[in-house]
């Protein structure tokens, strides 16, 4: 990831517990596309109504709906990767790393048997591989206490709210087993709106691992992600 984003999750301005995770992932992607606050869930539903793709007031949305919203609101195109099983994810890690290398945005993951939307913002392509996931199912308030900080800010600046999200596993590096072998998945990779030659976050993380003996923790990505609430 070459640009900051906001972390959107359950309960921010809308009672969406149990069904709104797809919308929250879309809001996170939209916050990467624009510095303005992402549209509310109600506004996103209005967009789907206009495109005849509305799933209902409390209906889940998936990758196809996300593609419609991104195109309608920002003209942002997304590449789709379809996996017959989560077991196929390892074969696509280099492709995901290349996506971030090219300046691409947060990846939306939606499944069949696994109905929990996931927001991928980083990848470690070397075996056994790992995905950095923002979990839209978080329903607490720690994110509301976090404010943006410059990308060049020192990584050792204390930030108890960010640390609480990492410690709780809501922002976490996850093994590929997080994608179930008994579920199909669709991945939406939002393409960069403008080319960039900056080093990728995947590359920076790989370098950090090499320098630090292979470990990874919150400091690898904490300064790149704005974990803030709506409004």
Sine and cosine of phi, psi and omega as CSV:
sin_phi,cos_phi,sin_psi,cos_psi,sin_omega,cos_omega
0.00,0.00,0.78,-0.62,-0.03,-1.00
-0.96,-0.28,-0.11,0.99,0.03,-1.00
-0.73,-0.69,0.48,-0.88,0.01,-1.00
-0.96,0.29,0.24,-0.97,0.02,-1.00
-0.55,-0.83,0.10,-0.99,0.11,-0.99
-0.95,-0.32,0.51,-0.86,0.00,-1.00
-1.00,-0.10,0.94,-0.34,0.04,-1.00
-0.98,-0.22,0.66,-0.75,-0.07,-1.00
-0.46,-0.89,0.05,-1.00,-0.02,-1.00
-0.74,0.68,0.62,-0.78,0.21,-0.98
1.00,0.09,0.03,1.00,-0.01,-1.00
-1.00,0.06,1.00,-0.09,0.06,-1.00
0.97,0.24,0.06,1.00,-0.04,-1.00
-0.35,-0.94,0.68,-0.74,0.04,-1.00
-0.99,0.11,1.00,-0.05,-0.13,-0.99
-0.83,-0.56,0.30,0.95,-0.02,-1.00
-0.86,0.51,0.77,-0.64,0.05,-1.00
1.00,-0.07,-0.19,0.98,-0.03,-1.00
-0.54,-0.84,-0.20,0.98,-0.15,-0.99
-0.99,-0.13,0.17,0.99,-0.11,-0.99
-0.89,0.46,-0.59,0.81,0.03,-1.00
-0.90,0.44,-0.67,0.74,0.06,-1.00
-0.88,0.48,-0.63,0.78,-0.03,-1.00
-0.92,0.39,-0.62,0.78,0.07,-1.00
-0.90,0.44,-0.67,0.74,0.04,-1.00
-0.88,0.47,-0.66,0.75,0.02,-1.00
-0.88,0.48,-0.63,0.78,0.04,-1.00
-0.89,0.46,-0.68,0.73,0.03,-1.00
-0.89,0.45,-0.67,0.74,0.01,-1.00
-0.89,0.45,-0.55,0.83,0.02,-1.00
-0.94,0.33,-0.40,0.92,0.10,-0.99
-0.96,0.27,-0.54,0.84,-0.02,-1.00
-0.97,0.22,-0.45,0.89,-0.08,-1.00
-0.56,-0.83,0.58,-0.81,0.05,-1.00
-0.96,0.28,-0.24,0.97,0.02,-1.00
-0.96,0.29,0.47,-0.88,0.08,-1.00
-0.82,0.57,0.62,-0.78,0.01,-1.00
-0.91,0.42,0.50,-0.87,0.07,-1.00
-0.84,0.54,0.49,-0.87,0.03,-1.00
-0.93,0.38,0.23,-0.97,0.06,-1.00
-0.86,0.51,-0.66,0.75,0.02,-1.00
-0.86,0.51,-0.66,0.75,0.01,-1.00
-0.92,0.38,-0.62,0.79,0.04,-1.00
-0.91,0.40,-0.60,0.80,0.06,-1.00
-0.90,0.43,-0.61,0.79,0.06,-1.00
-0.89,0.46,-0.62,0.79,0.04,-1.00
-0.89,0.46,-0.69,0.73,0.01,-1.00
-0.92,0.39,-0.57,0.82,0.06,-1.00
-0.88,0.47,-0.66,0.75,-0.01,-1.00
-0.91,0.40,-0.46,0.89,-0.05,-1.00
-0.98,-0.17,0.17,0.99,0.04,-1.00
0.89,0.46,0.51,0.86,0.00,-1.00
-0.86,-0.51,0.32,0.95,-0.11,-0.99
-0.95,0.32,0.83,-0.56,-0.04,-1.00
-1.00,0.01,0.02,1.00,-0.06,-1.00
0.94,-0.35,0.30,-0.95,-0.12,-0.99
-0.85,0.53,-0.64,0.76,0.00,-1.00
-0.89,-0.46,0.40,0.92,0.01,-1.00
-0.98,0.19,0.57,-0.82,0.05,-1.00
-0.94,0.33,0.48,-0.87,0.15,-0.99
-0.87,-0.49,0.45,-0.89,-0.01,-1.00
-0.80,-0.60,-0.29,-0.96,-0.06,-1.00
-0.86,0.51,-0.68,0.73,0.02,-1.00
-0.85,0.52,-0.63,0.78,0.03,-1.00
-0.93,0.38,-0.64,0.77,0.02,-1.00
-0.87,0.49,-0.67,0.74,0.01,-1.00
-0.87,0.49,-0.66,0.75,0.03,-1.00
-0.88,0.47,-0.73,0.68,-0.04,-1.00
-0.90,0.44,-0.72,0.69,-0.03,-1.00
-0.88,0.48,-0.63,0.78,0.00,-1.00
-0.95,0.32,-0.69,0.72,-0.04,-1.00
-0.90,0.43,-0.67,0.74,-0.13,-0.99
-1.00,0.02,-0.51,0.86,-0.10,-1.00
-0.72,-0.69,-0.01,1.00,-0.07,-1.00
0.90,0.44,0.42,0.91,-0.04,-1.00
-1.00,0.04,0.83,-0.56,0.04,-1.00
-1.00,0.00,0.48,-0.88,0.00,-1.00
-0.74,-0.67,0.67,-0.74,0.11,-0.99
-1.00,0.06,0.67,-0.74,-0.03,-1.00
-0.95,-0.32,0.76,-0.65,0.13,-0.99
-0.90,-0.43,0.81,-0.58,0.01,-1.00
-0.95,-0.32,0.76,-0.65,0.03,-1.00
-0.91,-0.43,0.78,-0.63,0.07,-1.00
-0.94,0.34,-0.39,0.92,-0.01,-1.00
-0.40,-0.92,0.46,-0.89,0.07,-1.00
-0.87,0.50,-0.35,0.94,0.02,-1.00
-0.90,0.44,-0.33,0.95,-0.02,-1.00
-0.99,0.11,-0.11,0.99,-0.11,-0.99
-0.87,0.50,-0.62,0.79,-0.07,-1.00
-0.86,0.50,-0.49,0.87,-0.02,-1.00
-0.96,0.29,-0.18,0.98,-0.07,-1.00
-0.92,-0.40,0.11,0.99,-0.06,-1.00
-0.89,0.46,-0.65,0.76,0.01,-1.00
-0.90,0.44,-0.59,0.81,0.03,-1.00
-0.92,0.40,-0.64,0.77,0.03,-1.00
-0.92,0.39,-0.65,0.76,0.04,-1.00
-0.89,0.45,-0.64,0.77,0.03,-1.00
-0.90,0.44,-0.57,0.82,0.05,-1.00
-0.86,0.50,-0.73,0.68,0.02,-1.00
-0.94,0.34,-0.58,0.81,0.06,-1.00
-0.84,0.55,-0.61,0.80,-0.05,-1.00
-0.99,0.12,0.08,1.00,0.01,-1.00
1.00,0.04,0.29,0.96,0.00,-1.00
-0.94,0.35,0.27,-0.96,-0.11,-0.99
-1.00,-0.10,-0.08,-1.00,0.02,-1.00
-0.81,0.58,0.64,-0.77,-0.05,-1.00
-0.99,-0.11,0.78,-0.63,0.09,-1.00
-1.00,-0.03,0.75,-0.66,0.05,-1.00
-0.89,-0.45,0.83,-0.55,0.06,-1.00
-0.78,-0.63,0.60,-0.80,-0.09,-1.00
-0.83,-0.56,0.02,-1.00,0.06,-1.00
-0.99,-0.11,-0.98,0.22,0.08,-1.00
-0.91,0.42,-0.56,0.83,0.07,-1.00
-1.00,-0.06,0.97,-0.23,-0.13,-0.99
-1.00,-0.07,0.14,0.99,-0.06,-1.00
-1.00,-0.03,0.92,-0.39,0.02,-1.00
-0.89,0.46,0.55,-0.83,0.02,-1.00
-0.73,-0.69,0.56,-0.83,0.03,-1.00
-0.91,-0.41,0.93,-0.36,-0.03,-1.00
-0.99,-0.12,0.82,-0.58,-0.02,-1.00
-0.84,-0.54,0.12,0.99,0.04,-1.00
-0.23,-0.97,0.35,-0.94,0.00,-1.00
-0.55,-0.84,0.61,-0.79,0.20,-0.98
-0.94,-0.34,0.96,-0.26,-0.13,-0.99
-0.97,0.22,-0.37,0.93,-0.03,-1.00
-0.96,0.28,0.58,-0.81,-0.05,-1.00
-0.83,0.56,0.62,-0.78,0.08,1.00
-1.00,0.08,0.01,1.00,0.03,-1.00
1.00,0.10,0.41,-0.91,0.04,-1.00
-0.34,-0.94,0.41,-0.91,0.03,-1.00
-0.86,-0.51,0.71,-0.71,0.10,-1.00
-1.00,-0.01,0.90,-0.44,-0.16,-0.99
-0.88,-0.47,0.75,-0.66,0.23,-0.97
-1.00,-0.07,0.86,-0.52,-0.07,-1.00
-1.00,-0.02,0.92,-0.39,-0.03,-1.00
-0.95,0.30,-0.06,1.00,-0.03,-1.00
-1.00,0.05,-0.03,1.00,0.08,-1.00
-0.88,0.48,0.68,-0.73,-0.06,-1.00
-0.78,-0.62,0.32,0.95,-0.01,-1.00
-1.00,-0.02,-0.33,-0.94,-0.09,-1.00
-0.84,-0.55,0.03,1.00,-0.06,-1.00
-0.85,0.52,-0.58,0.81,-0.04,-1.00
-0.89,0.45,-0.43,0.90,-0.03,-1.00
-0.95,0.31,-0.28,0.96,-0.04,-1.00
-0.99,-0.11,-0.01,1.00,-0.06,-1.00
-0.99,-0.16,0.68,-0.73,0.06,-1.00
-0.86,-0.52,0.45,-0.89,-0.03,-1.00
-0.85,0.53,0.51,-0.86,0.11,-0.99
-0.70,-0.71,0.45,-0.89,-0.06,-1.00
-0.87,0.50,0.53,-0.85,0.02,-1.00
-0.88,0.48,-0.46,0.89,-0.03,-1.00
-1.00,0.07,0.04,1.00,-0.01,-1.00
-0.88,0.48,0.53,-0.85,0.00,-1.00
-0.87,0.50,0.66,-0.75,-0.05,-1.00
-0.96,0.29,-0.27,0.96,-0.05,-1.00
-0.99,-0.12,0.22,0.98,0.05,-1.00
-0.93,0.38,0.82,-0.57,-0.03,-1.00
-0.87,0.49,0.67,-0.74,0.03,-1.00
-0.47,-0.88,1.00,-0.01,-0.14,-0.99
-0.92,0.40,-0.54,0.84,-0.01,-1.00
-0.93,0.36,-0.71,0.70,0.07,-1.00
-0.86,0.51,-0.71,0.71,-0.03,-1.00
-0.89,0.46,-0.58,0.82,0.02,-1.00
-0.90,0.45,-0.61,0.79,0.02,-1.00
-0.93,0.37,-0.64,0.77,0.05,-1.00
-0.92,0.39,-0.71,0.70,-0.05,-1.00
-0.89,0.45,-0.55,0.84,0.00,-1.00
-0.99,0.17,-0.09,1.00,0.01,-1.00
0.99,0.16,0.18,0.98,-0.01,-1.00
-0.98,0.18,-0.45,0.89,0.17,-0.98
-0.83,-0.55,0.95,-0.32,-0.20,-0.98
-0.40,-0.92,0.53,-0.85,0.22,-0.98
-0.97,0.23,0.81,-0.59,-0.05,-1.00
-0.85,-0.52,0.60,-0.80,0.09,-1.00
-0.93,0.37,0.29,-0.96,-0.04,-1.00
-0.90,0.43,-0.29,0.96,0.02,-1.00
-0.91,0.41,-0.15,0.99,0.09,-1.00
-0.90,0.45,-0.38,0.93,0.08,-1.00
-0.99,-0.10,0.90,-0.43,-0.15,-0.99
-0.94,0.34,0.59,-0.81,0.01,-1.00
-0.96,0.28,-0.32,0.95,-0.04,-1.00
-0.98,-0.17,0.31,0.95,-0.01,-1.00
-0.73,-0.68,0.62,-0.79,0.17,-0.99
-0.99,0.11,0.32,-0.95,0.00,-1.00
-0.63,-0.78,0.54,-0.84,0.22,-0.98
-0.89,-0.45,0.70,-0.72,0.03,-1.00
-0.89,-0.47,0.78,-0.63,0.07,-1.00
-0.96,-0.28,0.87,-0.50,-0.03,-1.00
-0.95,-0.31,0.99,-0.13,-0.01,-1.00
-0.91,0.42,0.80,-0.60,-0.08,-1.00
-0.99,0.13,0.51,-0.86,0.01,-1.00
-0.88,0.47,0.66,-0.75,0.03,-1.00
-0.98,0.22,-0.47,0.88,0.02,-1.00
-0.68,-0.73,0.61,-0.79,0.02,-1.00
-0.92,0.38,0.43,-0.90,0.02,-1.00
-0.52,-0.85,0.50,-0.86,0.01,-1.00
-0.92,-0.39,0.33,0.94,0.04,-1.00
-0.96,0.28,0.47,-0.88,0.05,-1.00
-0.91,0.42,0.56,-0.83,-0.05,-1.00
-0.98,0.19,0.36,-0.93,0.07,-1.00
-0.91,0.41,-0.57,0.82,0.04,-1.00
-0.87,0.49,-0.67,0.74,0.02,-1.00
-0.91,0.42,-0.68,0.73,0.00,-1.00
-0.88,0.47,-0.64,0.77,-0.02,-1.00
-0.92,0.39,-0.66,0.76,0.05,-1.00
-0.87,0.49,-0.66,0.75,0.01,-1.00
-0.91,0.42,-0.63,0.77,0.01,-1.00
-0.90,0.44,-0.61,0.79,0.04,-1.00
-0.90,0.44,-0.70,0.72,-0.04,-1.00
-0.89,0.46,-0.62,0.79,-0.03,-1.00
-0.97,0.23,-0.45,0.89,-0.11,-0.99
-0.95,-0.31,0.28,0.96,0.07,-1.00
0.99,0.13,0.26,0.97,0.11,-0.99
0.99,-0.16,-0.08,1.00,-0.01,-1.00
-0.99,0.10,0.30,-0.95,0.11,-0.99
-0.54,-0.84,0.58,-0.81,-0.04,-1.00
-0.47,-0.88,-0.25,-0.97,-0.10,-0.99
-0.87,0.49,-0.51,0.86,-0.08,-1.00
-0.93,0.36,-0.34,0.94,0.01,-1.00
-0.89,0.46,-0.57,0.82,-0.13,-0.99
-0.79,-0.61,-0.16,0.99,-0.12,-0.99
-0.83,0.55,-0.57,0.82,-0.05,-1.00
-0.99,0.14,-0.12,0.99,-0.06,-1.00
-0.99,-0.16,-0.21,0.98,-0.10,-1.00
-0.90,-0.43,0.83,-0.56,0.13,-0.99
-1.00,0.05,0.94,-0.33,-0.02,-1.00
-0.99,-0.16,1.00,0.01,-0.08,-1.00
-0.75,-0.66,0.26,-0.96,0.01,-1.00
-1.00,-0.08,0.12,-0.99,0.06,-1.00
-0.91,0.41,0.51,-0.86,0.08,-1.00
0.97,0.24,0.00,0.00,0.00,0.00
